[in-house]
Amino acid sequence: MSPTHRAVTVLAALSLSAGPLAAQAVSPGAAGVRTPNVEFDMMTWPEVKAALDAGRTTALVYNGGTEQRGPQNVNGGHTLMAREIARRVAVELGDAIVAPVLPFSPNNASAELPGTIGLTNELFAAINEQVVEQLIITGFKNIVLMGDHGGGQQQLREVAEKLDAKHRAEGIRVVYCDDVYQKAGDDFDQWMEENGYPASSHAGIPDTSEMMYLGGDRGWVRLDLVKSAAGDPVLPRGQRPDPNAPRVNNGIRGDARRSSVELGKMLIDMKIEYAVRQIRELLG
């Protein structure tokens, strides 16, 4: 079986085994302590020390971002999703703690679509490098870099390679997990195509569905706007848009109108499965 067909099989199995959505309800946000408590910024220092002493020596550095996500999704979506996904990955791994999620990524602000606060590639890489070094001083032995935003993936890979080479002789690993973003996204896009869903990229079906599932009734998605959430079309690779054609220019690339909680759960389950598997492979 090819990797693609295997991924589609996984998607189908996940969708069939999801069970009642009520049973999959997301816990309240980090305003209160969740059990188990695996979020660094929601722990006291004695709790961090006790966790390290007990073997929770893997730190997940999951980068979020702040950018416009169409009229229907809140600007902090990358950060909100990153925190929830990272928590679930940490719980599944059993030996990990989630570092605070960076709410900025490589991007550029826009006065026309005012929802983005970005960093340069260089500053983004420098911040992640400093965070990793601080976590090593704190006592973590494995640091995993991840990102929820397309911009910055190359920088995360480069930082991981640089610091892994620097610290590996000390018994410390720094690795980059890309399956949670790239492979999961690609496989889900293929599943959508094969099942008759329209192509989407930014603020389309995948983004909106994830936020509908993880956000529940917390207002991450303006549900009344989903029915009209269609943007500029996603063009085939290499094809340029017609300069004379009118643009929607609402921040959406694709069509998000068929977004659903069920699709969001399917994609989130994929991301967690792919991330846990790759992290275990990377760290042996």
Phi and psi in degrees as GROMACS dihedral restraints (atoms count N, CA, C in turn):
[ dihedral_restraints ]
;  ai    aj    ak    al  type     phi  dphi    fc
    3     4     5     6     1   -71.7    20    10
    4     5     6     7     1   158.0    20    10
    6     7     8     9     1   -55.7    20    10
    7     8     9    10     1   -36.9    20    10
    9    10    11    12     1   -66.5    20    10
   10    11    12    13     1   -48.2    20    10
   12    13    14    15     1   -64.9    20    10
   13    14    15    16     1   -35.0    20    10
   15    16    17    18     1   -62.7    20    10
   16    17    18    19     1   -41.2    20    10
   18    19    20    21     1   -65.0    20    10
   19    20    21    22     1   -40.7    20    10
   21    22    23    24     1   -64.8    20    10
   22    23    24    25     1   -38.2    20    10
   24    25    26    27     1   -62.5    20    10
   25    26    27    28     1   -41.9    20    10
   27    28    29    30     1   -59.8    20    10
   28    29    30    31     1   -44.8    20    10
   30    31    32    33     1   -59.4    20    10
   31    32    33    34     1   -45.9    20    10
   33    34    35    36     1   -63.1    20    10
   34    35    36    37     1   -42.8    20    10
   36    37    38    39     1   -63.6    20    10
   37    38    39    40     1   -41.5    20    10
   39    40    41    42     1   -63.4    20    10
   40    41    42    43     1   -42.1    20    10
   42    43    44    45     1   -67.5    20    10
   43    44    45    46     1   -33.8    20    10
   45    46    47    48     1   -77.1    20    10
   46    47    48    49     1   -29.0    20    10
   48    49    50    51     1   -98.4    20    10
   49    50    51    52     1    11.3    20    10
   51    52    53    54     1   -64.2    20    10
   52    53    54    55     1   -35.1    20    10
   54    55    56    57     1    75.5    20    10
   55    56    57    58     1  -178.0    20    10
   57    58    59    60     1   -60.7    20    10
   58    59    60    61     1   136.0    20    10
   60    61    62    63     1   -63.9    20    10
   61    62    63    64     1   -29.4    20    10
   63    64    65    66     1   -61.4    20    10
   64    65    66    67     1   -31.6    20    10
   66    67    68    69     1   -74.1    20    10
   67    68    69    70     1   -14.0    20    10
   69    70    71    72     1  -103.2    20    10
   70    71    72    73     1    17.6    20    10
   72    73    74    75     1   -57.8    20    10
   73    74    75    76     1   139.7    20    10
   75    76    77    78     1   -79.6    20    10
   76    77    78    79     1   138.7    20    10
   78    79    80    81     1   -63.3    20    10
   79    80    81    82     1   161.2    20    10
   81    82    83    84     1   -57.6    20    10
   82    83    84    85     1   159.1    20    10
   84    85    86    87     1   -64.8    20    10
   85    86    87    88     1  -177.2    20    10
   87    88    89    90     1   -75.6    20    10
   88    89    90    91     1    15.2    20    10
   90    91    92    93     1   -68.8    20    10
   91    92    93    94     1   -20.2    20    10
   93    94    95    96     1  -130.9    20    10
   94    95    96    97     1   158.8    20    10
   96    97    98    99     1   -70.7    20    10
   97    98    99   100     1   130.8    20    10
   99   100   101   102     1  -105.2    20    10
  100   101   102   103     1   152.6    20    10
  102   103   104   105     1  -109.8    20    10
  103   104   105   106     1   128.5    20    10
  105   106   107   108     1   -73.6    20    10
  106   107   108   109     1   152.4    20    10
  108   109   110   111     1   -84.4    20    10
  109   110   111   112     1   106.5    20    10
  111   112   113   114     1  -121.4    20    10
  112   113   114   115     1    14.8    20    10
  114   115   116   117     1  -103.8    20    10
  115   116   117   118     1   117.5    20    10
  117   118   119   120     1   -52.3    20    10
  118   119   120   121     1   -44.0    20    10
  120   121   122   123     1   -78.2    20    10
  121   122   123   124     1    -5.9    20    10
  123   124   125   126     1  -107.2    20    10
  124   125   126   127     1    12.4    20    10
  126   127   128   129     1  -112.2    20    10
  127   128   129   130     1   153.6    20    10
  129   130   131   132     1   -85.6    20    10
  130   131   132   133     1   165.9    20    10
  132   133   134   135     1   -63.7    20    10
  133   134   135   136     1   -37.6    20    10
  135   136   137   138     1   -63.3    20    10
  136   137   138   139     1   -31.7    20    10
  138   139   140   141     1   -69.7    20    10
  139   140   141   142     1   -38.1    20    10
  141   142   143   144     1   -63.7    20    10
  142   143   144   145     1   -44.6    20    10
  144   145   146   147     1   -63.2    20    10
  145   146   147   148     1   -42.0    20    10
  147   148   149   150     1   -64.6    20    10
  148   149   150   151     1   -38.8    20    10
  150   151   152   153     1   -65.1    20    10
  151   152   153   154     1   -43.1    20    10
  153   154   155   156     1   -62.1    20    10
  154   155   156   157     1   -44.2    20    10
  156   157   158   159     1   -63.2    20    10
  157   158   159   160     1   -28.2    20    10
  159   160   161   162     1   -86.5    20    10
  160   161   162   163     1    -0.1    20    10
  162   163   164   165     1   105.1    20    10
  163   164   165   166     1     3.8    20    10
  165   166   167   168     1   -83.0    20    10
  166   167   168   169     1    76.7    20    10
  168   169   170   171     1  -109.9    20    10
  169   170   171   172     1    14.8    20    10
  171   172   173   174     1  -105.6    20    10
  172   173   174   175     1   127.6    20    10
  174   175   176   177     1  -108.7    20    10
  175   176   177   178     1   131.2    20    10
  177   178   179   180     1   -99.8    20    10
  178   179   180   181     1   116.3    20    10
  180   181   182   183     1  -104.6    20    10
  181   182   183   184     1    93.5    20    10
  183   184   185   186     1  -104.4    20    10
  184   185   186   187     1   113.0    20    10
  186   187   188   189     1   -85.0    20    10
  187   188   189   190     1   134.1    20    10
  189   190   191   192     1  -101.3    20    10
  190   191   192   193     1  -132.4    20    10
  192   193   194   195     1   164.9    20    10
  193   194   195   196     1   158.9    20    10
  195   196   197   198     1  -124.6    20    10
  196   197   198   199     1   110.5    20    10
  198   199   200   201     1  -156.6    20    10
  199   200   201   202     1   156.4    20    10
  201   202   203   204     1   -59.6    20    10
  202   203   204   205     1   140.5    20    10
  204   205   206   207     1  -132.5    20    10
  205   206   207   208     1    41.9    20    10
  207   208   209   210     1    82.1    20    10
  208   209   210   211     1   171.7    20    10
  210   211   212   213     1   -67.5    20    10
  211   212   213   214     1   -20.2    20    10
  213   214   215   216     1   -95.8    20    10
  214   215   216   217     1   -17.5    20    10
  216   217   218   219     1  -116.1    20    10
  217   218   219   220     1   143.5    20    10
  219   220   221   222     1   -71.1    20    10
  220   221   222   223     1   152.8    20    10
  222   223   224   225     1   -64.7    20    10
  223   224   225   226     1   -25.6    20    10
  225   226   227   228     1   -87.8    20    10
  226   227   228   229     1    18.2    20    10
  228   229   230   231     1   -55.2    20    10
  229   230   231   232     1   -43.5    20    10
  231   232   233   234     1   -58.5    20    10
  232   233   234   235     1   -42.7    20    10
  234   235   236   237     1   -70.5    20    10
  235   236   237   238     1   -43.2    20    10
  237   238   239   240     1   -61.4    20    10
  238   239   240   241     1   -45.6    20    10
  240   241   242   243     1   -68.6    20    10
  241   242   243   244     1   -40.8    20    10
  243   244   245   246     1   -59.1    20    10
  244   245   246   247     1   -42.3    20    10
  246   247   248   249     1   -65.0    20    10
  247   248   249   250     1   -42.6    20    10
  249   250   251   252     1   -68.6    20    10
  250   251   252   253     1   -43.5    20    10
  252   253   254   255     1   -65.4    20    10
  253   254   255   256     1   -44.5    20    10
  255   256   257   258     1   -60.9    20    10
  256   257   258   259     1   -40.6    20    10
  258   259   260   261     1   -60.7    20    10
  259   260   261   262     1   -45.3    20    10
  261   262   263   264     1   -67.2    20    10
  262   263   264   265     1   -37.2    20    10
  264   265   266   267     1   -63.7    20    10
  265   266   267   268     1   -43.3    20    10
  267   268   269   270     1   -62.2    20    10
  268   269   270   271     1   -43.4    20    10
  270   271   272   273     1   -63.4    20    10
  271   272   273   274     1   -41.9    20    10
  273   274   275   276     1   -66.7    20    10
  274   275   276   277     1   -39.5    20    10
  276   277   278   279     1   -66.1    20    10
  277   278   279   280     1   -40.2    20    10
  279   280   281   282     1    88.5    20    10
  280   281   282   283     1   -11.8    20    10
  282   283   284   285     1  -132.9    20    10
  283   284   285   286     1    25.5    20    10
  285   286   287   288     1  -123.5    20    10
  286   287   288   289     1   155.1    20    10
  288   289   290   291     1  -127.0    20    10
  289   290   291   292     1   142.5    20    10
  291   292   293   294     1   -92.1    20    10
  292   293   294   295     1   119.6    20    10
  294   295   296   297     1   -71.1    20    10
  295   296   297   298     1   158.1    20    10
  297   298   299   300     1   -54.8    20    10
  298   299   300   301     1   136.7    20    10
  300   301   302   303     1   -79.5    20    10
  301   302   303   304     1   126.6    20    10
  303   304   305   306     1   -73.1    20    10
  304   305   306   307     1   122.7    20    10
  306   307   308   309     1   -86.5    20    10
  307   308   309   310     1    12.1    20    10
  309   310   311   312     1  -130.6    20    10
  310   311   312   313     1   147.7    20    10
  312   313   314   315     1  -139.8    20    10
  313   314   315   316     1   169.9    20    10
  315   316   317   318     1   -59.4    20    10
  316   317   318   319     1   118.5    20    10
  318   319   320   321     1  -171.9    20    10
  319   320   321   322     1   178.2    20    10
  321   322   323   324     1  -136.5    20    10
  322   323   324   325     1   135.8    20    10
  324   325   326   327     1   -68.4    20    10
  325   326   327   328     1   160.2    20    10
  327   328   329   330     1  -142.5    20    10
  328   329   330   331     1   131.9    20    10
  330   331   332   333     1   -77.7    20    10
  331   332   333   334     1   -23.7    20    10
  333   334   335   336     1   -74.7    20    10
  334   335   336   337     1   -40.8    20    10
  336   337   338   339     1  -122.9    20    10
  337   338   339   340     1    79.6    20    10
  339   340   341   342     1   -77.8    20    10
  340   341   342   343     1    86.5    20    10
  342   343   344   345     1  -148.9    20    10
  343   344   345   346     1     3.9    20    10
  345   346   347   348     1  -114.5    20    10
  346   347   348   349     1   135.5    20    10
  348   349   350   351     1  -127.4    20    10
  349   350   351   352     1   111.5    20    10
  351   352   353   354     1  -115.3    20    10
  352   353   354   355     1   167.5    20    10
  354   355   356   357     1  -118.8    20    10
  355   356   357   358     1   159.8    20    10
  357   358   359   360     1   -73.8    20    10
  358   359   360   361     1   158.7    20    10
  360   361   362   363     1   -56.8    20    10
  361   362   363   364     1   -41.2    20    10
  363   364   365   366     1   -66.5    20    10
  364   365   366   367     1   -43.2    20    10
  366   367   368   369     1   -68.9    20    10
  367   368   369   370     1   -39.4    20    10
  369   370   371   372     1   -59.2    20    10
  370   371   372   373     1   -46.1    20    10
  372   373   374   375     1   -64.3    20    10
  373   374   375   376     1   -42.1    20    10
  375   376   377   378     1   -64.2    20    10
  376   377   378   379     1   -40.3    20    10
  378   379   380   381     1   -63.8    20    10
  379   380   381   382     1   -45.9    20    10
  381   382   383   384     1   -64.2    20    10
  382   383   384   385     1   -38.1    20    10
  384   385   386   387     1   -62.6    20    10
  385   386   387   388     1   -43.7    20    10
  387   388   389   390     1   -65.3    20    10
  388   389   390   391     1   -41.2    20    10
  390   391   392   393     1   -60.6    20    10
  391   392   393   394     1   -44.4    20    10
  393   394   395   396     1   -61.2    20    10
  394   395   396   397     1   -45.4    20    10
  396   397   398   399     1   -62.0    20    10
  397   398   399   400     1   -38.5    20    10
  399   400   401   402     1   -66.5    20    10
  400   401   402   403     1   -39.4    20    10
  402   403   404   405     1   -66.3    20    10
  403   404   405   406     1   -35.0    20    10
  405   406   407   408     1   -64.8    20    10
  406   407   408   409     1   -44.2    20    10
  408   409   410   411     1   -60.2    20    10
  409   410   411   412     1   -38.2    20    10
  411   412   413   414     1   -63.8    20    10
  412   413   414   415     1   -29.5    20    10
  414   415   416   417     1   128.8    20    10
  415   416   417   418     1     4.1    20    10
  417   418   419   420     1   -76.1    20    10
  418   419   420   421     1   141.2    20    10
  420   421   422   423     1  -101.1    20    10
  421   422   423   424     1   -23.7    20    10
  423   424   425   426     1  -130.1    20    10
  424   425   426   427     1   128.8    20    10
  426   427   428   429     1  -123.8    20    10
  427   428   429   430     1   127.9    20    10
  429   430   431   432     1  -112.9    20    10
  430   431   432   433     1   121.2    20    10
  432   433   434   435     1   -95.1    20    10
  433   434   435   436     1   132.7    20    10
  435   436   437   438     1  -143.1    20    10
  436   437   438   439     1   162.0    20    10
  438   439   440   441     1  -146.8    20    10
  439   440   441   442     1   142.9    20    10
  441   442   443   444     1   -95.4    20    10
  442   443   444   445     1    -3.9    20    10
  444   445   446   447     1  -117.0    20    10
  445   446   447   448     1   141.4    20    10
  447   448   449   450     1   -60.2    20    10
  448   449   450   451     1   -44.5    20    10
  450   451   452   453     1   -67.7    20    10
  451   452   453   454     1   131.6    20    10
  453   454   455   456     1   106.2    20    10
  454   455   456   457     1   -12.6    20    10
  456   457   458   459     1   -62.4    20    10
  457   458   459   460     1   -43.2    20    10
  459   460   461   462     1   -62.6    20    10
  460   461   462   463     1   -40.8    20    10
  462   463   464   465     1   -65.2    20    10
  463   464   465   466     1   -38.7    20    10
  465   466   467   468     1   -64.0    20    10
  466   467   468   469     1   -41.1    20    10
  468   469   470   471     1   -61.4    20    10
  469   470   471   472     1   -44.9    20    10
  471   472   473   474     1   -66.2    20    10
  472   473   474   475     1   -41.1    20    10
  474   475   476   477     1   -63.0    20    10
  475   476   477   478     1   -44.2    20    10
  477   478   479   480     1   -61.4    20    10
  478   479   480   481     1   -45.2    20    10
  480   481   482   483     1   -63.6    20    10
  481   482   483   484     1   -41.9    20    10
  483   484   485   486     1   -64.2    20    10
  484   485   486   487     1   -48.2    20    10
  486   487   488   489     1   -78.8    20    10
  487   488   489   490     1   -27.5    20    10
  489   490   491   492     1   -65.3    20    10
  490   491   492   493     1   -42.2    20    10
  492   493   494   495     1   -64.3    20    10
  493   494   495   496     1   -35.8    20    10
  495   496   497   498     1   -70.2    20    10
  496   497   498   499     1   -40.0    20    10
  498   499   500   501     1  -108.9    20    10
  499   500   501   502     1    -4.3    20    10
  501   502   503   504     1   -62.8    20    10
  502   503   504   505     1   -34.4    20    10
  504   505   506   507     1   -64.8    20    10
  505   506   507   508     1   -19.7    20    10
  507   508   509   510     1   -87.2    20    10
  508   509   510   511     1     1.9    20    10
  510   511   512   513     1    82.9    20    10
  511   512   513   514     1    18.8    20    10
  513   514   515   516     1  -111.8    20    10
  514   515   516   517     1   134.2    20    10
  516   517   518   519     1  -113.4    20    10
  517   518   519   520     1   139.2    20    10
  519   520   521   522     1  -127.6    20    10
  520   521   522   523     1   116.9    20    10
  522   523   524   525     1  -129.7    20    10
  523   524   525   526     1   161.5    20    10
  525   526   527   528     1  -116.1    20    10
  526   527   528   529     1   122.7    20    10
  528   529   530   531     1  -103.0    20    10
  529   530   531   532     1   108.8    20    10
  531   532   533   534     1  -104.6    20    10
  532   533   534   535     1   -15.3    20    10
  534   535   536   537     1   -62.1    20    10
  535   536   537   538     1   -30.7    20    10
  537   538   539   540     1   -64.0    20    10
  538   539   540   541     1   -25.4    20    10
  540   541   542   543     1  -105.3    20    10
  541   542   543   544     1   -61.0    20    10
  543   544   545   546     1   -74.1    20    10
  544   545   546   547     1   -55.6    20    10
  546   547   548   549     1   -66.8    20    10
  547   548   549   550     1   -44.5    20    10
  549   550   551   552     1   -61.9    20    10
  550   551   552   553     1   -42.2    20    10
  552   553   554   555     1   -64.7    20    10
  553   554   555   556     1   -43.7    20    10
  555   556   557   558     1   -64.0    20    10
  556   557   558   559     1   -44.4    20    10
  558   559   560   561     1   -66.9    20    10
  559   560   561   562     1   -37.4    20    10
  561   562   563   564     1   -68.1    20    10
  562   563   564   565     1   -40.0    20    10
  564   565   566   567     1   -60.0    20    10
  565   566   567   568     1   -40.7    20    10
  567   568   569   570     1   -66.8    20    10
  568   569   570   571     1   -40.4    20    10
  570   571   572   573     1   -60.7    20    10
  571   572   573   574     1   -42.2    20    10
  573   574   575   576     1   -61.2    20    10
  574   575   576   577     1   -44.9    20    10
  576   577   578   579     1   -60.8    20    10
  577   578   579   580     1   -43.8    20    10
  579   580   581   582     1   -71.5    20    10
  580   581   582   583     1   -17.1    20    10
  582   583   584   585     1  -111.4    20    10
  583   584   585   586     1    17.5    20    10
  585   586   587   588     1    82.2    20    10
  586   587   588   589     1    17.0    20    10
  588   589   590   591     1   -90.2    20    10
  589   590   591   592     1   149.5    20    10
  591   592   593   594     1   -70.9    20    10
  592   593   594   595     1   151.6    20    10
  594   595   596   597     1   -65.9    20    10
  595   596   597   598     1   143.2    20    10
  597   598   599   600     1  -140.7    20    10
  598   599   600   601     1   150.4    20    10
  600   601   602   603     1  -128.4    20    10
  601   602   603   604     1   -95.1    20    10
  603   604   605   606     1   -80.7    20    10
  604   605   606   607     1   127.6    20    10
  606   607   608   609     1    63.3    20    10
  607   608   609   610     1    22.0    20    10
  609   610   611   612     1   -90.5    20    10
  610   611   612   613     1  -149.3    20    10
  612   613   614   615     1   -60.1    20    10
  613   614   615   616     1   -48.4    20    10
  615   616   617   618     1   -59.6    20    10
  616   617   618   619     1   -52.2    20    10
  618   619   620   621     1   -58.4    20    10
  619   620   621   622     1   -51.0    20    10
  621   622   623   624     1   -65.8    20    10
  622   623   624   625     1   -40.3    20    10
  624   625   626   627     1   -66.3    20    10
  625   626   627   628     1   -41.8    20    10
  627   628   629   630     1   -58.6    20    10
  628   629   630   631     1   -44.4    20    10
  630   631   632   633     1   -70.9    20    10
  631   632   633   634     1   -32.9    20    10
  633   634   635   636     1   -63.9    20    10
  634   635   636   637     1   -42.5    20    10
  636   637   638   639     1   -70.6    20    10
  637   638   639   640     1   -52.6    20    10
  639   640   641   642     1   -72.4    20    10
  640   641   642   643     1   -34.0    20    10
  642   643   644   645     1   -80.0    20    10
  643   644   645   646     1   -22.3    20    10
  645   646   647   648     1    53.6    20    10
  646   647   648   649     1  -125.7    20    10
  648   649   650   651     1  -100.5    20    10
  649   650   651   652     1    24.5    20    10
  651   652   653   654     1   -90.4    20    10
  652   653   654   655     1     6.5    20    10
  654   655   656   657     1    83.4    20    10
  655   656   657   658     1    19.1    20    10
  657   658   659   660     1   -68.8    20    10
  658   659   660   661     1   -29.5    20    10
  660   661   662   663     1  -123.9    20    10
  661   662   663   664     1   134.3    20    10
  663   664   665   666     1   -81.8    20    10
  664   665   666   667     1    91.2    20    10
  666   667   668   669     1   -59.4    20    10
  667   668   669   670     1   -29.9    20    10
  669   670   671   672     1   -70.5    20    10
  670   671   672   673     1   -15.0    20    10
  672   673   674   675     1   -97.3    20    10
  673   674   675   676     1    -9.4    20    10
  675   676   677   678     1   -62.4    20    10
  676   677   678   679     1   -37.1    20    10
  678   679   680   681     1   -63.4    20    10
  679   680   681   682     1   -17.5    20    10
  681   682   683   684     1  -116.6    20    10
  682   683   684   685     1    15.8    20    10
  684   685   686   687     1   -85.1    20    10
  685   686   687   688     1    67.9    20    10
  687   688   689   690     1  -117.0    20    10
  688   689   690   691     1   135.8    20    10
  690   691   692   693     1  -122.9    20    10
  691   692   693   694     1  -154.8    20    10
  693   694   695   696     1   -69.4    20    10
  694   695   696   697     1   143.4    20    10
  696   697   698   699     1   -68.3    20    10
  697   698   699   700     1   152.1    20    10
  699   700   701   702     1   -84.0    20    10
  700   701   702   703     1   117.1    20    10
  702   703   704   705     1   -87.5    20    10
  703   704   705   706     1   152.2    20    10
  705   706   707   708     1   -56.7    20    10
  706   707   708   709     1   149.9    20    10
  708   709   710   711     1   -53.5    20    10
  709   710   711   712     1   129.8    20    10
  711   712   713   714     1    90.6    20    10
  712   713   714   715     1   -13.7    20    10
  714   715   716   717     1   -89.2    20    10
  715   716   717   718     1   131.5    20    10
  717   718   719   720     1   -94.8    20    10
  718   719   720   721     1   148.2    20    10
  720   721   722   723     1   -67.3    20    10
  721   722   723   724     1   149.3    20    10
  723   724   725   726     1   -69.4    20    10
  724   725   726   727     1   117.0    20    10
  726   727   728   729     1   -64.4    20    10
  727   728   729   730     1   -17.8    20    10
  729   730   731   732     1   -93.3    20    10
  730   731   732   733     1   -10.0    20    10
  732   733   734   735     1   -79.7    20    10
  733   734   735   736     1   139.3    20    10
  735   736   737   738     1   -65.7    20    10
  736   737   738   739     1   143.6    20    10
  738   739   740   741     1  -104.0    20    10
  739   740   741   742     1   146.4    20    10
  741   742   743   744     1   -76.2    20    10
  742   743   744   745     1   -48.3    20    10
  744   745   746   747     1    52.5    20    10
  745   746   747   748     1    48.9    20    10
  747   748   749   750     1  -108.8    20    10
  748   749   750   751     1     9.9    20    10
  750   751   752   753     1    95.2    20    10
  751   752   753   754     1   -10.3    20    10
  753   754   755   756     1   -98.8    20    10
  754   755   756   757     1   132.7    20    10
  756   757   758   759     1  -111.4    20    10
  757   758   759   760     1   100.8    20    10
  759   760   761   762     1   119.9    20    10
  760   761   762   763     1  -153.2    20    10
  762   763   764   765     1  -136.2    20    10
  763   764   765   766     1   114.5    20    10
  765   766   767   768     1   -99.1    20    10
  766   767   768   769     1     7.4    20    10
  768   769   770   771     1   -67.9    20    10
  769   770   771   772     1   -21.9    20    10
  771   772   773   774     1   -98.1    20    10
  772   773   774   775     1    18.9    20    10
  774   775   776   777     1   -63.0    20    10
  775   776   777   778     1   149.6    20    10
  777   778   779   780     1  -156.6    20    10
  778   779   780   781     1   159.5    20    10
  780   781   782   783     1   -60.6    20    10
  781   782   783   784     1   -39.7    20    10
  783   784   785   786     1   -62.6    20    10
  784   785   786   787     1   -44.2    20    10
  786   787   788   789     1   -65.8    20    10
  787   788   789   790     1   -37.7    20    10
  789   790   791   792     1   -61.9    20    10
  790   791   792   793     1   -43.5    20    10
  792   793   794   795     1   -63.6    20    10
  793   794   795   796     1   -40.6    20    10
  795   796   797   798     1   -58.5    20    10
  796   797   798   799     1   -46.7    20    10
  798   799   800   801     1   -70.1    20    10
  799   800   801   802     1   -40.2    20    10
  801   802   803   804     1   -63.6    20    10
  802   803   804   805     1   -42.7    20    10
  804   805   806   807     1   -59.4    20    10
  805   806   807   808     1   -40.0    20    10
  807   808   809   810     1   -61.5    20    10
  808   809   810   811     1   -48.7    20    10
  810   811   812   813     1   -59.3    20    10
  811   812   813   814     1   -42.6    20    10
  813   814   815   816     1   -66.3    20    10
  814   815   816   817     1   -46.3    20    10
  816   817   818   819     1   -60.3    20    10
  817   818   819   820     1   -47.0    20    10
  819   820   821   822     1   -64.4    20    10
  820   821   822   823     1   -41.4    20    10
  822   823   824   825     1   -65.8    20    10
  823   824   825   826     1   -47.9    20    10
  825   826   827   828     1   -60.8    20    10
  826   827   828   829     1   -44.5    20    10
  828   829   830   831     1   -62.9    20    10
  829   830   831   832     1   -46.9    20    10
  831   832   833   834     1   -67.1    20    10
  832   833   834   835     1   -40.2    20    10
  834   835   836   837     1   -62.4    20    10
  835   836   837   838     1   -42.3    20    10
  837   838   839   840     1   -64.3    20    10
  838   839   840   841     1   -37.0    20    10
  840   841   842   843     1   -67.2    20    10
  841   842   843   844     1   -43.1    20    10
  843   844   845   846     1   -65.3    20    10
  844   845   846   847     1   -37.0    20    10
  846   847   848   849     1   -95.0    20    10
  847   848   849   850     1    -2.7    20    10
